Amino acid sequence: MDAVGGLGTLGSDLDRPECVVAHASGNVFVPDWRDGGGIMQIRPDGTQRRIVARTPAEPMRPNGIALEPGGTFLLAHLGDQTGGIWRLAADGAVEPVVTALDGAPLPPSNFVMRDAEGRLYITVSTRHRPRDLAFRADVTDGFIVLVDRGRARIVADGLGYTNECVLAADGRTLYVNETYGRRTSAFDVAADGGLTNRRIVATYGPGTFPDGLTLDVVGCLWITCVVSNRLIRLHPGGHQEMVLEDADPTYLAEVIAAYDQGEMRRSHIATIASRRLRHISSLAFAGADLTNQLIGSLLDTSLYVRRASVAGLAPPHWTFDLGPLGV
């Protein structure tokens, strides 16, 4: 298992870099919650540019983000009461993409993924307000929305705090983390994008709350976990390889006890006791050979960087035209 002290860093003055998007050009993008909310771009030379949403109806709180061709971004808005997916342009212009489903507003939205065909998969962790009422093993009201040619529909429901999702290389399987269900599930992807044949591919023990996930070229899932700061490589056969871990035993025991008693709340992830890592939440492979791993978190102001022995699977956006963001 790697030592956390050996990790490098990328970026500075970041504000809740929960999700990481890397591009073949060397540009890296993370959410930013300051002011009206938006994106922080880290250029290949290390300089940074903040793109702030101009005059949004309410401050954007981007959790998951997805790059579109031409350099626009989709933001999964994680407001206290409101959600939906919004589009952010390089000049800060913001517009709604999908904010309602079957006539009702979308709840606070966790993540958005754009597949190779341009379809969107949106994860909503819970219908509970406030969301931390769903930090329990017995709450399973999370769901996944598919948006295809402007039509939005629920394609999976009854999930235990739905978080990041990713498609297999052939596009036929979708994996999703259920954070407070403490498991990773998989679905078959139908020709129309619908999801069927739900099955659990991994369950996790005490203190392992899976948040982000991505794939490498040999089909292993890399799972980032809040609270315990565990980075797990999940092999296709189900073997869980612990790559990193950074949590104070006393703090971790307190959170586990609160979770077991159904009393875990937002305060348990608003602070942390650890040597270095600050609730790791997302991982993206980067670099010319896709072997650099960039790890985002809820509470740090930089990304963590480590070198992997295997390359990541290039995401659909890897070679998108960045438009104004490439200048």
Secondary structure by P-SEA (a helix, b strand, c coil): ccccccccccccccccccbbbbccccbbbbbbccccbbbbbbccccbbbbbbbccccccccccbbbbcccbbbbbbcccccbbbbbbbccccbbbbccccccccccccccccccccccbbbbbbccccccccccccccccccbbbbbccccccccccccccccbbbbcccccbbbbbbccccbbbbbbbcccccccccccccccccccccccccccccbbbbbbbcccbbbbbcccccccccccccccaaaaaaaaaaaaaccccccccccccccccccccccccccccccbbbbbbccccbbbbbbbccccccccccccccccccc
